[in-house]
Amino acid sequence: MNKYLVLANGNPPAKSVISYLNNIGYNKLICADGGANKALSLKLKPDIIIGDLDSISSKTLRYFKGKSRIIRLKRQNDTDVEKCLKHLISKKINEVILLGVTGDRLDHTFCNLGIVLKFYNKIKITIIAENSVLQPVTGSATFITKSKEIISLYGIDPKTKITTKGLKYSLNNENLPFGIRDGTSNLALGNEITLNVKKGIIFMIRDFNVMKRYGLFQQH
């Protein structure tokens, strides 16, 4: 099944990032409303543009009319990114990467991080922002790593317990409650780490360029 990219109206990635993702199977693009403006500047053609269309410019709308499927949803009880995700879920798509979800609006950034949690049980979501890759993790999961790769872990709920294997600073059934304790800039000791997360979800953040250089992203 196709893997989708969702491009929002925040800071866009370099076109080389999108080309790389296309080459490893993320070959469909949905723009969340004003994300279409960013697509036009990057000379990308969205398969679909979804939103209430209050952020897309008239120039962009005219350009993509007849080239991309445009879905206008006027409802205001969800964001344009959520509209995109709900559309993908309805089409039984199970994996997506969010791009352009950080930028000048800190409230939008927080909202988009919350969306990852909100939709966790419905679709697999990864965020790429600047040079970082954010993945939500729960249960037991093993990841291929590069020795000395920086791995940062962030918990949300104080009830969430984390056990790690393969990290320099290990956790043994410990919590990382937001605003109290964090796991910034831990280090992989070798070529594999294991996370065991109970009673909740955590965020793992890695370096996109490292993952790309060593072919780790395909195994995320």
Disulfide bonds with the S-S distance in Angstrom:
none
